[in-house]
Amino acid sequence: MPARQRRPPKLRSTETASGPPKLLNKKAKHESTSKCSCCCLTVTVLLCLIQTVGVILFLTPSPISAVNFRMPAAPAISNTQSIDSEHAQRLLENQIVGPESMVSHSDYLYVSTYNRGVLRIDKHTLEIQELPPLGTPPCGTMQLEPTCGRPLGIRVFKNFLYVLDAYLGMFKYDMKDLSKPAIEVFSNVTFGNDFVIDDEGIIYFSDSSSQWDRRNFPSYLLENSLNGMLVQYNESNKQRTVLSDSLSFANGVELSHSGDFVIVSETNRARLARYWLRGPKKGFWDYINHNLPGMPDNIRRSTRGTYWIGIAAVRPFLYVDMLGEWPMLRNQIAKINWIFPQLRNYMMKKHGMIVEIDDDGRILRIFEDKTGSIFPSCSEVEETADGVLYIGSYSLPYLTKFTPPQFH
C-alpha cells in the first residue's frame, strides 16, 4: 500500500513561501488603526457640523426680504480708454480712508473721509487740515458710525461748506473760519447720501433707504427693495418735501446744467432717474439712462456741459445681474453675509471705471482700469477747471488724481 502523502501546511498571514514566519508588528498595526479611526471621527464631526450649520441657516429668519426683479443685459461698451500710471497717481496713500466725495474750490479740495471726517487738502502741497468733527468720538469702526458720523456728499454754496452725514444729517461750515464747529441744517435721515443745491438755495438730497442705514448697505444691496428717497429741503422755512420714496438705493444727486431737472443714481438697478423741475414735464419722473455698464454712485457736472458718473462696481455684478430673479437664494446669502460681512468683497471685481454722459444720458466716454491696480472702484469724479479728474472711493486708503488726454 503506497504511503500517504502529507499536505503542505497552510501559510499563516504572517508567513511567506520563501522564508520563515515574520514577526507581527502589533504596535504598527495599532497606530494604523488609530489613525484610521481618527480620520473617520474628524470627517464625521465635520459632516455633522456642516449639517448643523445648514439647518440653523435654513431655520434662521433672513435679515432681508429680497424682491424679484430682472435686469436688462449690461450694455456692450467699446472705444474705452485706459487709465494708466503715466496719467494717474495715488495721493495721500495710507493717510486717508474712504474719500467718498470731494469739491474743488480755489486752491483746495474739500473731502469727506471715513477715518478723518471732513478735510481741506491743499492741491499743490497736499497739506491736510482736519475740520471740527460732526459727531462724537470715539470713531474708527462701522458700529461707532451712528454717533461718530460718516460724512458723504459735500458741496460749496455761498461761502459755506455743506456736508451730508449718513447718520447725523446735514451740516455747514463757515468757510471764513473753518476752525468753528459746523452748524446743523437738518437731521432725521436714515441713510443720508448725496445732495445738490440750486441757485435759490433749495437742497435736493438722497436718503438711500427708509429701512437700512449705511452699516447695513450689504443687506440692502441683496434685498434690492424700492425704498430710497429724493427729498427737497427749503433751508429758509425748513420745509421738507419727499419727491420720491420708491427709488432703488438712491445715491448720487446732480442738477442739470440748465437747471431743468435733477438726476439721481439708482445704484441697485444700474440706472439714472430724472425728476423735472421746469418745463412741460415739471413734476414728472423718467429715466435719463436705464442701463449703465456698472453700478452708479455719485454724479458730478463736468466743465463741458456733461456729467461724470462714478462706477462703484462694474457689471455683470452677481447680486444684481445673475441673482435678481432668485430672491429666496439672496435671502439665504444674506444670512451668511450677516455672519461673514467680508464675503461681499470677494463678489466684486477689481475693475475701475468712470463714465461721461450728456444731457440725454448717452455715454460719451469711458475711462477704465481693468486690472484695478490704480483704483478698483469709484464713488465720485470731481473735474477741476484745468481738466484734472480727482477720483474718490468709499473705502480705498487714497485719492486718485487723473490727468486724461486732452478732451475733444
Buried (B, 14 or more C-beta within 10 A) or exposed (E): EEEEEEEEEEEEEEEEEEEEEEEEEEEEEEEEEEEEEEEEEEEEEEEEEEEEEEEEBEEEEBBBEBBEBEBEEBEEBEEBEEBEEEBBBBBBEEBBBBBBBBBBBEEBBBBBBBEBBBBBBEBEEEEBEEBEBBBEEEBEEBEBBBEBBBBBBBBBBEEBBBBBBBBBBBBBBBBEEBEEEBEEBBEEBBBBBBBBBBEEEBBBBBBBBBBBBBBBBBBBBBBBBBBBBBBBBEBEEEEEEEBBBEBBBBBBBBBBEEEBBBBBBBBBBBBBBBBBBEEEBEEEBEBBBBBBBBBBBBBBBBEEEBBBBBBBBBBBBBBBBEBBEBBEEBBBBBBEBBEEBEEBEEBBBBBBBBBBBBBEBEBEBBBBBBEBEBBBBBBBBBBBEEBBBBBBBBBBBBBBBBEBEEEE
